[in-house]
Structures are given as structure tokens and as C-alpha cells.
């Protein structure tokens, strides 16, 4: 990860499904947003206990490799918040393979793998992540509070009512169930969504907000 502004231990964010990432980038440049990280490939490993204890508690233990390697723990999200709000503890580690062995030695195992390409901007008090996943393109808006996230969303002409609080993993499972997908992981070589109306799916998903 680049040298982003220091993050608190509380992660607050929302995501939106977007059809045209180029249009969002155009808006960001018009708003004089700062490019913090150019488009970068990410490989993410989710870990859990053999009985899935972390998933049952809606917690995340993740090892990520992009331009560096980071280890992350996320607590259960607050169900009453307007945004996805949860404790996040994240730090950089020097050796990906050693970190993998370390987690396995503690009894954790890889439960899920997902890939994406991410571009990061800074807009005011918010980090703006443009994410390209096997099932579509998204924008994540992360800020220090709900007001800052709403402001950035409005600046980018994003419909607050179409915001998504679910994780990419939760979205994958919903999409998989809806269309009977065979993929076990959210990786480009396994998931081909060209024949799936993902725009209709995500539009329907956000109608409940």
C-alpha cells in the first residue's frame, strides 16, 4: 500500500457498484483529487479456523499482497450504522510466505481467495478506492465519519440510497447463489460474469436501502 494518511482503528466505508470507472476518474480529476496509488493488482487470502468461527462471527482475518504485504483483522460490523463500521487492525509484514506459515501454525487455514485491481485517490477527508473485481467495478468511499463519506459520495454524484455495506465476499456468495455459479473463489480465472446481468443484480440488491 502507498503512504496513506494514518488510519484510525475504526474502518468506516461504503461501496457502490459502478458501470463506468472512467467517468468516476474524470470526476475525481475535476475535483482535484490526489492520486495516491496507480492501478495495482491485489491478491487476498481470507483465513479462518477449521470450524469457520471467524465467518460465523462476521469477522475477517486477511493476508493481502499488492506492492507490499499487509495483515488485517476486522471485527463484526455495527449493524445499526449507515455505513460499514468496524474495528480494523492492519499492519505491514515483510514476508508474505512467512506470514502465511505463521497463521497456519496458529491453526488458521485459507478459507477464501479473491483478486482485484485497485486505484486509490484522496478526496478531502476520504480515501476513494476504484476496484475492478471479476464480477464488476466498484467504488469504495472510506472516511473518518458518516458525514465525510456522504459529502464525498455527493461530490462524485453517487446515489446514497444505492450504497452497499456488504463485503465483496458476501456479494460473491449472493451472486453465486442467485445464478448457480460454480466458482469457489473470487478470482478472474474462475469467474466469468459476461453472461450474467450483474447490473440488474446489484440494482435489485440496493433497492432495499
Secondary structure, DSSP 4 states (H G I P E B T S, - for coil): ---PPPP-SEEEEEEEEES-HHHHHHHHHHTT-EEEEEEEEEEEEEEE-TT-HHHHTT-EEEEEESSSEEEEEE----TTSSSEEEEEEEEEES-HHHHHHHHHHTT-EEEEEEEEEEEEEEETTEEEEEEEETTEEEEEEE-SSHHHHHHHHHHTT--GGG-B-S-HHHHHHHHHHHHT---SSB-TTT---TTS-HHHHHHHHHTT-
